[in-house]
Amino acid sequence: MKLSSVLSDITGADGRAILGTLINGERDPGTLAELAVRRGRSKVPALIDALYGQVTDHHAFMCRHYLEKTDRLTSAADRIDARITALLARLGHDQNVADLDTIPASAPQPPRSSSPRPAVTWRSSPPPGTSPAGSRSVRG
């Protein structure tokens, strides 16, 4: 299973819908692919191919664990950003922050629910030339 080969952001709306349903027990690639609603909608055939593979209850457990961890870290980063912004405002640096926001690379970013991007890979059989122990990997 290689969702990230089709969706550039597996923690975005489409990826979250698919992963949430997968975690909750749905394993049919067609059913999972039909959950795509945004840009992923045009990629349904590729999603079906990418969602083919063996996912065990343990894979689902670990995926839930990594998504929850991502959410906690994103929430913490957002709270820290808000705190820094409030402190700078209290110190009278509002205009400096506003000026920084005009620089494209420094402008406020969309909510970070899309970052970090965990790579999730499940294979139903080991790739040629590898041992069965290396046949499944989940990184996040």
Backbone hydrogen bonds in HBPLUS format (Angstrom, degrees):
<---DONOR---> <-ACCEPTOR-->    atom                        ^
c    i                          cat <-CA-CA->   ^        H-A-AA   ^      H-
h    n   atom  resd res      DA  || num        DHA   H-A  angle D-A-AA Bond
n    s   type  num  typ     dist DA aas  dist angle  dist       angle   num
A0122-TRP N   A0001-MET O   2.83 MM 121  4.50 164.8  1.85 134.2 139.6     1
A0002-LYS N   A0050-ALA O   2.81 MM  48  4.95 154.6  1.87 139.6 147.6     2
A0005-SER N   A0002-LYS O   3.16 MM   3  5.65 158.6  2.20 110.7 117.3     3
A0006-VAL N   A0003-LEU O   3.05 MM   3  5.72 162.9  2.08 119.3 124.5     4
A0007-LEU N   A0003-LEU O   3.05 MM   4  6.22 175.8  2.05 163.0 163.6     5
A0012-GLY N   A0009-ASP O   3.12 MM   3  5.41 164.0  2.14 113.5 115.3     6
A0016-ARG N   A0012-GLY O   2.79 MM   4  5.81 164.1  1.81 158.4 163.4     7
A0017-ALA N   A0013-ALA O   3.04 MM   4  6.14 157.5  2.09 144.6 150.7     8
A0018-ILE N   A0014-ASP O   3.01 MM   4  6.26 165.1  2.03 154.2 158.1     9
A0019-LEU N   A0015-GLY O   2.76 MM   4  5.89 172.8  1.77 157.3 159.9    10
A0020-GLY N   A0016-ARG O   2.81 MM   4  5.71 159.3  1.85 143.1 149.8    11
A0021-THR N   A0017-ALA O   3.14 MM   4  6.22 158.0  2.19 140.8 146.4    12
A0022-LEU N   A0018-ILE O   2.87 MM   4  6.05 155.9  1.93 150.7 158.4    13
A0023-ILE N   A0019-LEU O   2.79 MM   4  5.95 161.6  1.83 151.8 156.5    14
A0024-ASN N   A0020-GLY O   3.05 MM   4  6.22 143.5  2.18 136.1 145.9    15
A0026-GLU N   A0021-THR O   3.15 MM   5  5.79 155.0  2.21 154.7 147.6    16
A0025-GLY N   A0022-LEU O   3.06 MM   3  5.34 161.7  2.10 110.0 113.5    17
A0032-LEU N   A0028-ASP O   2.99 MM   4  6.21 165.3  2.01 160.1 164.8    18
A0033-ALA N   A0029-PRO O   2.85 MM   4  5.95 161.0  1.88 148.7 154.1    19
A0034-GLU N   A0030-GLY O   3.11 MM   4  6.24 146.8  2.22 142.4 150.3    20
A0035-LEU N   A0032-LEU O   3.09 MM   3  5.54 160.3  2.13 111.8 118.0    21
A0036-ALA N   A0033-ALA O   3.18 MM   3  5.91 170.8  2.19 120.8 123.6    22
A0041-ARG N   A0038-ARG O   2.90 MM   3  5.55 161.6  1.94 119.9 125.8    23
A0042-SER N   A0039-ARG O   3.32 MM   3  6.06 148.9  2.42 116.8 121.4    24
A0043-LYS N   A0040-GLY O   2.88 MM   3  5.04 153.3  1.95 107.4 116.2    25
A0047-LEU N   A0043-LYS O   2.76 MM   4  5.96 153.7  1.83 158.5 167.5    26
A0048-ILE N   A0044-VAL O   2.89 MM   4  6.13 157.0  1.95 156.9 161.6    27
A0049-ASP N   A0045-PRO O   3.25 MM   4  6.58 160.6  2.29 144.7 148.8    28
A0050-ALA N   A0046-ALA O   2.89 MM   4  6.14 157.1  1.95 147.2 154.3    29
A0051-LEU N   A0047-LEU O   2.80 MM   4  5.91 138.1  1.97 150.2 160.8    30
A0052-TYR N   A0049-ASP O   3.37 MM   3  5.56 165.6  2.39 106.6 109.9    31
A0060-ALA N   A0056-THR O   3.09 MM   4  6.46 161.5  2.13 151.3 155.6    32
A0061-PHE N   A0057-ASP O   2.89 MM   4  6.12 155.5  1.95 146.0 153.0    33
A0062-MET N   A0058-HIS O   2.91 MM   4  6.18 164.1  1.94 156.1 159.0    34
A0063-CYS N   A0059-HIS O   2.84 MM   4  6.04 157.0  1.90 151.2 158.3    35
A0064-ARG N   A0060-ALA O   2.93 MM   4  6.13 163.3  1.96 151.1 155.1    36
A0065-HIS N   A0061-PHE O   2.96 MM   4  6.22 157.6  2.01 145.4 152.2    37
A0066-TYR N   A0062-MET O   2.91 MM   4  6.19 162.3  1.94 154.1 157.1    38
A0067-LEU N   A0063-CYS O   2.92 MM   4  6.14 159.6  1.97 153.2 159.1    39
A0068-GLU N   A0064-ARG O   2.90 MM   4  6.04 161.5  1.93 153.8 158.8    40
A0069-LYS N   A0065-HIS O   2.95 MM   4  6.15 154.4  2.02 146.2 153.8    41
A0070-THR N   A0066-TYR O   2.89 MM   4  6.05 157.3  1.94 144.9 151.1    42
A0071-ASP N   A0067-LEU O   2.93 MM   4  6.16 157.7  1.98 146.6 152.4    43
A0072-ARG N   A0068-GLU O   2.93 MM   4  6.21 156.6  1.99 147.7 153.9    44
A0073-LEU N   A0069-LYS O   2.97 MM   4  6.20 164.5  2.00 154.1 157.7    45
A0074-THR N   A0070-THR O   2.89 MM   4  6.04 158.0  1.94 150.4 157.0    46
A0075-SER N   A0071-ASP O   2.92 MM   4  6.05 160.2  1.96 147.3 152.7    47
A0076-ALA N   A0072-ARG O   2.96 MM   4  6.18 156.9  2.01 146.2 152.6    48
A0077-ALA N   A0073-LEU O   2.93 MM   4  6.14 161.1  1.97 148.5 153.4    49
A0078-ASP N   A0074-THR O   2.93 MM   4  6.15 155.2  2.00 148.3 155.2    50
A0079-ARG N   A0075-SER O   2.96 MM   4  6.24 154.4  2.03 148.1 154.8    51
A0080-ILE N   A0076-ALA O   2.95 MM   4  6.22 157.0  2.00 150.5 156.9    52
A0081-ASP N   A0077-ALA O   2.89 MM   4  6.12 161.3  1.93 149.6 154.8    53
A0082-ALA N   A0078-ASP O   2.97 MM   4  6.18 158.8  2.01 146.3 151.8    54
A0083-ARG N   A0079-ARG O   2.92 MM   4  6.13 152.7  2.00 144.2 152.1    55
A0084-ILE N   A0080-ILE O   2.89 MM   4  6.15 163.5  1.91 156.7 160.2    56
A0085-THR N   A0081-ASP O   2.96 MM   4  6.16 162.8  1.99 150.0 154.9    57
A0086-ALA N   A0082-ALA O   2.91 MM   4  6.12 158.1  1.96 146.7 152.7    58
A0087-LEU N   A0083-ARG O   2.90 MM   4  6.13 160.7  1.93 153.0 158.1    59
A0088-LEU N   A0084-ILE O   2.91 MM   4  6.10 162.7  1.94 152.7 157.5    60
A0089-ALA N   A0085-THR O   2.95 MM   4  6.13 152.6  2.02 144.6 152.5    61
A0090-ARG N   A0086-ALA O   2.91 MM   4  6.14 158.4  1.96 148.5 154.4    62
A0091-LEU N   A0087-LEU O   3.01 MM   4  6.21 142.0  2.16 143.7 153.7    63
A0093-HIS N   A0088-LEU O   2.79 MM   5  5.15 161.8  1.82 160.4 154.7    64
A0092-GLY N   A0089-ALA O   2.99 MM   3  5.10 157.8  2.04 105.6 111.6    65
A0097-VAL N   A0093-HIS O   2.99 MM   4  6.29 160.7  2.03 159.8 164.5    66
A0098-ALA N   A0094-ASP O   2.87 MM   4  6.15 160.5  1.91 151.4 157.6    67
A0099-ASP N   A0095-GLN O   2.79 MM   4  5.97 154.0  1.85 146.9 154.1    68
A0100-LEU N   A0096-ASN O   2.92 MM   4  6.19 155.6  1.97 145.8 152.4    69
A0101-ASP N   A0097-VAL O   2.96 MM   4  6.22 146.6  2.07 146.0 155.4    70
A0102-THR N   A0099-ASP O   3.07 MM   3  5.44 155.4  2.13 107.3 115.0    71
A0103-ILE N   A0100-LEU O   3.03 MM   3  5.56 159.7  2.07 115.6 121.9    72
A0106-SER N   A0103-ILE O   2.80 MM   3  5.21 139.3  1.96 116.1 129.2    73
A0107-ALA N   A0103-ILE O   2.88 MM   4  5.84 120.0  2.25 155.9 170.2    74
A0115-SER N   A0112-ARG O   2.89 MM   3  5.18 169.2  1.90 118.3 120.3    75
A0139-ARG N   A0119-ALA O   3.23 MM  20  5.43 140.1  2.40 158.3 169.7    76
A0130-THR N   A0127-PRO O   3.16 MM   3  5.82 140.2  2.32 150.3 146.1    77
A0134-GLY N   A0131-SER O   3.01 MM   3  5.55 144.6  2.14 114.4 123.5    78
A0135-SER N   A0132-PRO O   3.05 MM   3  5.02 164.9  2.08 111.7 113.0    79
